[in-house]
Amino acid sequence: MVRGSAGTTERDRGPPLMTRPRSGRSLGDMSDRPPVLIAFDGSDAARAAIEVAGGQLETPRPAIVLTVWTPLEDMPFWGPAMARFPEELLQVAMRQSEKLAAEGVALADAAGFEAKAVVESGDPVWRCIVDTADANGADLIVVGSHGRGAIGSALLGSVATAVAHHAAQPVLVCRASD
């Protein structure tokens, strides 16, 4: 019988499915656990997602904090013809992305994760998130949602919605508190 289904009794349910270790107790080597992939863009929603994930998931556990930046030539309103920038500008974009990912790692570490930073470039962003999760064997993807609603998402798109539709893994979507 499925745990928690209407036909079970209290004694059939068994222990909770997710527990948090008491401080000072070790769960053993975390290196063999699959990582959680946390998409981090520096937004309030992404910060909230890290905090919620740290509170909801069993920690410590490995995490990959992914920051994705989109090259100008991939942007539809910019295009390849306009995307001729000096290499120094691309290096600045990469350094800023690395700095942002390091900020996400610090937040994830504070939330109980054993995090490492990964920076990717590509478009669409949701595909980079899903591909990175697949390539690293992540068993959960954590994303923040700006909560734009149907009209805003139709105009601007929703990375969180696209990740949820295309990922093979479960996706935890969190909004920043108002």
N, C-alpha and C positions, 0 to 999 in steps of 0.2 A: 504494500500500500504506500502511496506517496506521502511523505512526511508533511504534516500540516493540512492534509485534505480533510474534508468534512467527515469522512468515515473513520478517522483515527481517534483513538482515545489518548489521554495524556500519557499513559504508559507506553503506547505505541510510537510516540513521536521521537523519543530518543533525545540526544543532546542537540543543542543548537548547531546549525550548519556553519556559522561563522563566529569565532570567538577571538578575543583580544587577550594576549598573554598578560599576566600580572607583571608589574615591573620587577626586574631582577630574574625573571624566568626566560629561558632561551627556547626558541623553537628549533634550534639546530642551525645547520648551514643553509643560509638563504640563497646561496649561489645556484642551487639546483631548482629553485622555484622560477616559474616563468615571470617575466617582468610585466608591469603595468605600463602602458604607453600614455603619457600625459602630454596633450597638445597644449603648448603655452605661447600665447601671443602678447602677454603683458597686460591684458585687459583685466578689469575687475572680475569679469565672469571666469576667466582662466585662473585667477588667484582663488576665487571661491571654489572652483572645481578641485583644486589641490587640497584645500582645507576640508572639503566634504569627503573626498576620497580618503584622506588620512584618518578621518573620523569613522568612516564606514567600513574600511577594509582592514584586514588583519595586517598589522605592521610589527616589526620591520619586514619589508619585502622589497625586491629590486624594482626600480622604475626608470624609464627612459623619458626624459623631458625633451620633447621635440619642438623646435621652432622652425617654421617654414617661411622662407621669403620668396617672393615672386619676381623673377627677372623682368625687367621692363619690356623686353621683346615679346614676352608671353602675355602682356596686358593688352586686351582688345582695343582700348582707346589710344594706346601708345604705338604698338606695332613695331616690327623689325626696322622699318625705314627710319623711325625716330629714335631708336634705341642705341645709338652710337655714343657711348659714354667712355670717358677715360677709364682705364683699368683701376686707377686709384679710387674712383667712385664705387666700383663694384667691391673693392676691398673694404671700403668704409661700410657698405651695406652688410658684408659678411661679418665684420667685427661687431657691428651693432647687434646683429642676430646672435652672435656668440655671447655677447654681454647679456642679452635678454634671456637666452637659454640658461646661462649661469645664475641669473636671478631666480628663474624657475626652479633650478636645482636646489638653491638655498631654501626656497619655500617648501619644496618636496622633502628635503632632509629634515626640516623643522617639523613637518607633519608626520614623520616616522618612516619615510621611505629611504632606501639606499639608492640615491638617484645619480644618473649620469646624463650629461647634455649631448644632444645630437642636433645638428643644424643641417637642414636640407634646403635646396632651392627647387622650385618647380611650380607648375600650374596644371590642373587645379590643386589647391591646397589640400582638399579632402583626399585626393588620390595619394599625395605624398604621405599623409597621415596613415591611411590604410596600408599602403605598401610598406612603410617603415614598421608598422605593427606586425605585419606578416613576416617580413624579413628577420625580425628579432624574436619571433615566437611569443609575442605579447598575448596574454590571455584576457585582457580587458583594455579598452581605450577610454580615457577620461578627457572630456572636452567641456569647455564653457560655452554658454549660449548667451548671445546679446539680447535675446527675447524681443526681436523686432516684430514678430507677428507675421501673419500671412502676407500682407501687402509689402511690408519692408523686406521680408525674405524673398518675395518674388522679384523685387527691384534689385536688391543687393546680393541675394543668394544667402544660403545658410550652410556654412561648413559643417556645423553640428548635425543638421538634418542629412546632408549628403553622406557623412561618415556613418551615421546610424543606418542608412539605407544600403550602403555598400560593404560595410565591414562584416567579416565572418565572426568576429569576436563580439561579445556583449559591449555595449557603449553606455557609459555613465555620463549623462548630460546635466550640467549644473548651471543655474543662473546666479548672478550676483544678487545679494539681497538689496532691496530698495531702501 
